[in-house]
């Protein structure tokens, strides 16, 4: 009654302690209390309202010039723990004033999610409550027709917006201090398995936390995913420094060692792992694992 909507037009999203139900009276009274505060804007306020263990609100907006005019996209998200490439404890809400049919919007949203949220990992843990909602009001009066340049422009904007929020979620991983981007290349079908195995390895994540260029941990995690790979084709780069060639250590001079230490100590680290010759690629973003994560999650329900 407070929001004057039919039940089928209401999307329900929640997070919390698994298996513990929400207090219906608290939820209903909260909706009634804030219904009068709804406004046309409020993206930052909404982003702050859905925070749990997040350290900062995650939101963004952009405008896209189409053939018949300009449309806007806005999004708000939350998430910091239980984040893995199959989503996790993550909620995201996207709004646009473009006129676009539900089938096209669903297709574009699924593709954008695949290239953003599903390329992230904080702790490799899944949850039960992941949700991404996309609402199109058509208020701009500008249509996005399927198969046109307008659709391509709209899709690119949606990709950019969700990718920004996905990276913010990784950077805000519970207790996280450092983010890594890993690109795995090769001809084998398992490049995605390798990327996820490395990103979810506690040993790799702890090394990242300590700014330790422990390349053996990366190769060991990769080997668990694809044990039959020929080591001769395995090469690892940290930023622009090659640290492993053919599965063995590369002798580094003093300048390369300094460059490697500087790269590992930076807030963001680029990794590239070649597992075989070929054109397949898999990208994933992940964060370190440190004392803050353990402290928060050892006391979560108490």
N, C-alpha and C positions, 0 to 999 in steps of 0.2 A: 504493500500500500504506500509506503514512504516514497518509493521511487516511481510509482505508477507504471509498472511494466508487467506484462504477462510473464508467467513463470518460464515459458519456453524461450524467452529472450534474455534470461539471466544466466550468466556463466559463473560457475562456482570454482574458486581457486583457494587453496590453503596449504600451509606447511605447519610443521610442529613435531612434537614427539610422536613417533610412529606407534599406532595402535591406541592412542589416547584421543577420544572424541572431543570436538569443540563444544563449548557450552552454548547451546542454542539461544538462551535468553540474553547472554552477553552479546552475541552476534546481532540478534534482532534489535536490541536496544541501541547498539552502536550504529546500525544503519539508520535507525530513526533519528538519532542525535545528529548525524552528519549530513543527512539528506538536504537540509536547508542550506548547507555550506557549499553545495555543488556549484561550479562555475564553468564557463567555457574554457578556461585555461587550467592552471593548477598542476602541470606536469611534474614539477619538482616536489610539490607538496604530496602528490600521490606517490611518487617514488620514495619519499621519506616514510610515508605511512606503511609501506609494505616491507620495510627493512626488518630483518631479524638479527642475525649475526653479522650482517653487512656493516662495514666501517664507513661507507658513504653511499648516498643515493645514486642510482644509475638511470640516467634518462638522456634523451637526445631528440633533436628535431631537425628537419631540413625541408627545403622547398625544391620542387622539380618543375622546370619549364617544359610543358608539353605543347603540342601543335595548337590546341585550342585554349591554352591558358596555363596557369600555374596551380599545382596541387601541393599539399603539405603532408608530411608524414611525421608522426611523433611516436615515441616508445618509452616505456618505463620497464625496468626489470629489477629483480632481486635474486640474490644467490651468492653464497660464499663457501659453503661446505656441502658435502654429498653431491659433488659435481663431476660428471663423467660424460663421455661422448654420446651416451644414450639419454641425454639430459641429466637430471638429478634434482636436488631440491632447488628448483629454479622456476620462477614465474616471469612471464613477459607479456606485456600488453602493448599492442600497436594500434594506432589510430590514423586514419587518413580521411581527407575530405574529397578524395577522388571518387568518381562514379565508376565502379568496376564490379563485374558480376562475381558471384561467390565461387564459381568453379575456377575461374582464372585466378582470383585472389588466393584460393587454397593452393593451387599449383605453384604460384610464385612464392608463397610463404613457405611451403615445404622445401623448395629448392634453396631458399635463403637460410632456413634453419640448418639444412644439411651442410652449408658452407660456413656456418658461424657457430651456433651453440653446440652442434654435434662434432665440432673440431676442437673441443676444449676438455681439459681434465684438471681438477683440483686435487682430488684424492682417489679417483677411480671408483667411487661409491655411487650406486644408483639410489633412487628414492621412489616413492609411490605417488607423488603429487605433481609431477612436472606438467606445466601448461604454457602454451603460447596462444594468445588470443589476438586476432586481427579484425578490426572493425572499420568498415568503410561507410561513411555517412552520405557521400555524394553531394555534400553541401557546396562544394566548389562549382558544381555544374560542369565539370570537365571530365569527359569519358576517357577511359583507358581501354581501347579496343584490342582484343586478342590478335596476335600476329602482326602488330604494327611497331613502328619505331617508338611510339609512345609506351607500349608495353615494355620494350627493352629498357627505356629510360627509367620507368617506374621500378622495374625489377632491379636495376643497378642501384637505385636509391635505397630500396628495401634491403638489399644485400649489405650496403655500406652501413646502414643504421644498425642492423642486427649484429654485424661484425664488431662494431664499436662497443655495443653492450656486452657481447660475449667476451671480448678482451678485458673489459672492466671487471667482469665477474672473475676471470682468472687472476687478474692483478689483486683482487680483493679476497683471494682465497684465505680461509681462516688461518691467521698467523703468517701469511705469505709475505716474503720480502723480495722475491725475485721471480721473474717470468721468463720462460724459454719458449722459443718457436723452433719446432723440429720439422725439417723437410726430409722425408725418406724417398729415395729414388731407386728404381730398378725395373727389371723386366718381369719379375716374379709377381704372382697374384697376391702375395702376402705383404705388400708394402704397408697397407693400412694396419694389418695385425702387428707389424713391427713398430709402427708409430705409436700405437696404443700401448703396446707392451713397455716401451721405453718411458712414455709419459706417465704410466701408472706404477712404475717401479719405485718402491719406497727407498731403495738404495740410491737410485739415480736422483730422486727428489731430495734426499738428504745431502747428497754431494752438491747439488745445486744450491741448497741452503748455505752450505759452508764455503761456497765459491771454490770448490775443489774440482779441477779438471780430470776427474777420475773416468777416463774414457773406457776403461775395461768394464765398468758397470753398465755403460750404454750398450756395448757390444754383447755382453752377457745377456741383458734383457732382450735384445734383438734375437739372439740365438735361441732363446726359449720359444719365441714365436715362430721362427723358421729354422729349425735345427739342421736342415739339409743344405743350406746355402754354402757355396764354395767360399772359404775365407779369402781366397785370392782376389775376389771381387768386392771385398768389404773395405770401405774407406770412410773415415770420419773427420769432419771439419768442425771446429769451434770458432765461430766468426770466420776469419780468413786464414786461420792457422790449421793446417792438416796435422792431426795428432795420431792418426792410425792409417796405415797403408797395407792392404792385403791382410788385415786382421792383426797386424803387429805395430808396435810403437814406432813413431817417427822421431829421429834424433833432432832436437830443437836447439838452435843457437840461442844466445842470451837475448837477442832482440825478439825472437819469436816467443821465447818463454815469458818475457815481460808483456808482450801483446796478449798472450793467452791469459795471464794473471789479471790483466786489466779487463779483458772481456768477461771473465767469470765473475768479477766483482761488480760489474755493471747491473743496473736494475733489470735490464732485458738482455737475453743471451740468444744468439742465433746458432742453431746446430744443423748440420747437414750430414746425413748418413746415406751413402751409396751402398746398396747390398748386391747389386748386379747391374750389368749393362742393360739399358732399355729406357723406355719413355714413360713408365708408370710413376706417378708421384702421389704421396700422401702427406698432408700437412696437419699438424696438431699443435695447440698451445697448452702449456701446462705450467704449474708453479712449483715452488719448493715446498718442502715439508719440514717444519721446525717445531720448536718447543711450544709456540703459541697454539698450534693446531692441537697438540696433545693436551695442553691445559684446558682449552675450551671444551673439547669433546669428552674429556674424562669427567666433567662436571655438568654435562648438558642437562640432564633431567633432575638434578639436585639443586 
